[in-house]
Each structure stands twice: as structure tokens, then as C-alpha cells.
Amino acid sequence: FNLFSFLCFPGRSGLTVVRGERERDRQTERARSRAAMAEAAANPGGDLPPNQTIYINNLNEKIKLDELKKSLTAVFSQFGKILEVLAFKTLKHKGQAWVVFQDVSSASNALRQMQGFPFYDKPMRIQYAKTKSDIIAKADGTFVPREKRKRHDEKGKKRKEQQDTNQVAAGLNYAPYGVAPPLSQIPYMGGAQPVVPEAPAAPNNILFVQNLPHETTPLMLQVLFRQYPGFKEVRMVEAKPGIAFVEYENEMQSTVAMHALQNFKIVGQNAMVITYAKK
């Protein structure tokens, strides 16, 4: 860089400076991220005492709230019974969630094994929650109600009761007494019906997953199956809800995932049925 280039090409020198500053900013951010992950690995639970609730941040803020809760439930339920998953739409709580386990050992195991796990392309940062969750406090008798939230919950409960009453009333009117309603009017309470293959397929690198709830998304399955080495992709058939294909690099890796997730319940009572796909 010299005086001649500055006088003849002033814009170019300014652009070089801006690019240099941006690159330094990116390097600084990467260094901070590495330092944070190293600190989390060295002290996974932070300075907080172990309890049944884990606090998770650095979550992908683009994921819809309902899908986020279901995906967290799918990933963390392998460590023990989950009492509830909390996440909120407010700006203050974006990118954060709380998972409440029934016991401390499950929470501790989940914290250790899932620390830094790439959840929707962002590494999770996990620590124990600072305060006891309400559901745990109610169970051990230490719960103190908060009046403001209590009034809000009562309003929501009344709305839900009114909706349930309307739905029951609507359901009771679809057929006269003693006459069976047509099948099209009978509500279906379960998830997708399992599709039983005619004959078992030979072991291979692609898994056939059945009996999935209708609300299952490819992203939910991806988060669940990518925990196991060799994961490549998830394919769902839009015209046939309740089934999916999961591909691994080889049949040994697909077999590990199949045994680990056989009968796993993503949502509700639908236990996954996993077999090798037919080729």
C-alpha cells in the first residue's frame, strides 16, 4: 500500500480495510465459540447443583415452537421419563428451553451426553436449571403459586373446557340413538396404522420406519437418527403419512440405529416399528 494507490484507488483501499475487519470479526466469533464449548466440556453442569431440570440455549430460533418441543422430547426421552418441556415465543426466551425429567440421574446423563450435540445445525449448550420447576415443586410440596400466572392459567383452562364441551356436543349429534355412525364420521384417535411388510427384507443400509404419528416431520426424524454414526438422510412419503426411510452409509450402522430406536415413542403412544427396507 502506498500514496499513489491511495490517491488513484481510494475506494479499493477502503474495501480492503472493511474486508479485513469482517474477517477478524469472524475469527473472533469462532474463537469465542471454541472457548465456550471447551468450558462446557470441562464443566458440563456449570456451578449449579444437579436437579431434575436442564436448561438449554443456543437453539435454532427459526424452528416453530411446537416442532421444537416435540423434537426435544424425541431426543431427550431416551435418557428417562420427561415430565414436561418448556419453551416460549417471547423475544426474551427465544433460542432457549427447559426439559424436566422425573429424576436427577436422567437429567445428569442427558446433560453429559448431549452437550454440544448439533440440534438443527446448532450445538446445544446445556446446564442445570437455576430454579426448581413448578411440576417438581408441586410433587415435593414446595410449590408457591404465582397469582398472575394462576389467573392466566384459569382463563386458558376455561377456554379449553368450553372447546371440549363444544366438541363433545358436536360428536353426540352425528347419529340418532342406536344407529352406528358412518366410518367417515368416527374420529380416529391413534396415529398412522403400521404397514406390515409381506416378508422381512435382508439387512441393508436403509431402514423402513412405520407407525409414526401424523405430526412427525423429516427434521424430527433427522435429529433423532443422526445421533448414530453413518447417518445420511431421511425420506418421507407425502402421500403415505406414518412411514419413512432412513439411510446410513452401511448395514452395520443402520443395524445399530434400528436396535437403539426400536419401539421408541416420538410423540404419544406410537411406538416406532423399524425394519430393513426392501430394495
Salt bridges, closest charged atoms under 4 A:
GLU23 OE1 - ARG26 NH2 2.84
GLU23 OE2 - ARG30 NH2 3.57
ASP66 OD2 - LYS70 NZ 3.09
ASP121 OD1 - ARG226 NH1 3.99
ASP134 OD1 - ARG146 NH2 2.70
ASP134 OD2 - ARG149 NH2 2.08
ASP140 OD2 - LYS132 NZ 2.77
ASP153 OD2 - ARG149 NE 4.00
ASP153 OD1 - HIS152 ND1 3.86
ASP164 OD2 - LYS160 NZ 3.22
GLU233 OE2 - ARG235 NH1 2.63
GLU247 OE2 - LYS232 NZ 3.59
GLU247 OE1 - ARG235 NH1 3.02
